Amino acid sequence: YYDKWNSARDALIQESIKDGATWEAATAGQITLEVGQLKDIVVGWSFEEAFTDEAITELVTTCVGAPAAVIDAYQSAYAVARRGN
């Protein structure tokens, strides 16, 4: 996942630099990246609310710390799991 996310982030940065993106465009690109990251991580989790792109986008845009918190928790759990193998 991290290689994919880093590549997407690098492409977003390069596109922003090349096109002289506005803050709005850069923010929209970051939101799209974070929505994709959360979709990668929370596959198969049970939620009361429908697991849609719209619901994830709403989470990302209303709780800006949520993507980092989920990714940090995933990374911490994954690091521990790797030690067991």
VMD Tcl script that draws the C-alpha trace (Angstrom):
set ca {
  {0.00 0.00 0.00}
  {2.68 2.47 0.96}
  {4.42 2.28 -2.41}
  {1.10 2.89 -4.17}
  {0.21 5.79 -1.87}
  {3.64 7.38 -2.18}
  {3.48 7.16 -5.97}
  {0.02 8.73 -5.98}
  {1.17 11.52 -3.66}
  {4.27 12.17 -5.79}
  {2.11 12.31 -8.93}
  {-0.26 14.73 -7.20}
  {2.64 16.98 -6.22}
  {4.15 16.89 -9.72}
  {0.78 17.64 -11.30}
  {0.23 20.55 -8.91}
  {3.63 22.01 -9.68}
  {3.30 21.54 -13.43}
  {-0.21 22.94 -13.67}
  {0.21 25.64 -11.04}
  {-2.70 24.20 -9.10}
  {-4.81 26.36 -6.84}
  {-5.23 25.56 -3.15}
  {-8.69 24.24 -3.98}
  {-7.33 21.84 -6.59}
  {-4.49 20.71 -4.33}
  {-6.95 20.12 -1.48}
  {-9.29 18.16 -3.75}
  {-6.37 16.00 -4.86}
  {-5.36 15.36 -1.25}
  {-8.93 14.41 -0.34}
  {-9.06 11.98 -3.25}
  {-5.76 10.43 -2.12}
  {-6.96 10.06 1.48}
  {-10.28 8.55 0.42}
  {-8.34 5.95 -1.59}
  {-6.08 5.20 1.37}
  {-9.03 4.63 3.68}
  {-10.74 2.41 1.11}
  {-7.58 0.29 0.90}
  {-7.33 -0.12 4.66}
  {-10.90 -0.62 5.83}
  {-11.94 -3.26 3.32}
  {-14.18 -5.80 5.03}
  {-14.82 -3.75 8.16}
  {-18.42 -3.64 9.33}
  {-20.10 -0.26 9.48}
  {-23.67 0.67 10.28}
  {-23.57 3.30 7.54}
  {-23.07 2.35 3.89}
  {-19.41 2.12 2.92}
  {-19.50 4.42 -0.10}
  {-17.08 6.88 -1.65}
  {-19.45 9.67 -0.60}
  {-19.45 8.54 3.05}
  {-15.66 8.26 3.13}
  {-15.27 11.66 1.44}
  {-17.59 13.19 4.02}
  {-15.47 11.69 6.81}
  {-12.24 12.97 5.24}
  {-13.60 16.47 4.70}
  {-15.30 16.87 8.10}
  {-12.73 15.18 10.31}
  {-9.35 16.08 8.84}
  {-7.45 13.97 11.38}
  {-9.34 10.77 10.58}
  {-7.20 9.56 7.66}
  {-3.95 10.02 9.59}
  {-5.43 8.31 12.67}
  {-6.60 5.28 10.66}
  {-3.32 5.02 8.75}
  {-1.27 5.35 11.95}
  {-3.34 2.65 13.67}
  {-3.02 0.39 10.62}
  {0.73 0.90 10.48}
  {1.12 0.21 14.20}
  {-0.95 -2.98 14.01}
  {0.83 -4.12 10.88}
  {4.28 -3.58 12.43}
  {3.35 -5.75 15.42}
  {1.90 -8.45 13.17}
  {5.09 -8.56 11.09}
  {7.17 -9.24 14.20}
  {5.11 -12.37 14.83}
  {6.02 -13.83 11.45}
}
mol new
graphics top color blue
foreach p $ca { graphics top sphere $p radius 0.5 }
foreach p [lrange $ca 0 end-1] q [lrange $ca 1 end] { graphics top cylinder $p $q radius 0.2 }
display resetview
